[in-house]
């Protein structure tokens, strides 16, 4: 049974999709589930995905829309914990502490704003590419980007103000 290159495609794009999914969800387990869901949907329509200008962009859009759909369903059926309990031990490295701050700030964003920020600044897509992935206009991308970045700044500034020894405060002084 031939998979017409689907297996090779999955091997090639799994890591970037998993990174995007993790940045969207903030959880490794949910990220893996999200990637699996996107790849299952892509496999069902593999002939159409293959014909796309960019199969990765096509699957990335499936990933983002699946995430937004999950978030919408969760908001009506599950309670999302806004903060992760502190980890034991005070010896976290600067890099991990900064990463945790950014992840917490990303969780403050709406699903659309988070998707725009992740695609624009973590996946390094242009506004036009981001708009294509999300199926919206570039002005919508700009609006969500501006709101998302403003929320990230507020959250990171508030975190720095709450903790004198925070990594963010030390790096900006």
C-alpha positions, 0 to 999 in steps of 0.5 A: 500500500503506497502512502504517496509521500505522506510518511516522508512528509510527516518525518520532515514536518513533525518537529516544526509542527510540534513546536508550533503546537506546543507554543499554541497549547503550552503543554507537550501532551496537548501539542502531540494530540494537536499534531496528530489530529492535524496529520490525521486530517491532512492524511484524509485529504492527502491528494489535496494537501499535496497539490497545495502550493505549500503542503506545510502551510496547509497542514499548519492551518489545519493545526491552528484551526484545530487548536482554535476549535479545541479552545472554543470547545474547552471554554464551554466544557472545561476549566483551564488553569491560568497558572502552573503551580510553582516547581520545587526548588529555586535553582531554575536556570535563567533560560528556563525561567525566561521561557516560563515567563513567555509561556505564561504570557502566551497563555494570557492571549486569546486563541487567535492572538496567540496563533498570530504571535506564534506564527509571526514571531516563533515560526517567522511567517510574514503577515501575508503568510500568517493571514493565509494560514489563518484564513483572514486578512492581513489587517486582521493579523496586524490587529491581533498582533498589536493586541497580542504584543500589548498583552504580552508586554503588560503581562511581562511588565507585571511579572517583573514588578511582582518579583524583584529577582525575576529574570525579566527585571534583571535583563531590562535594568 
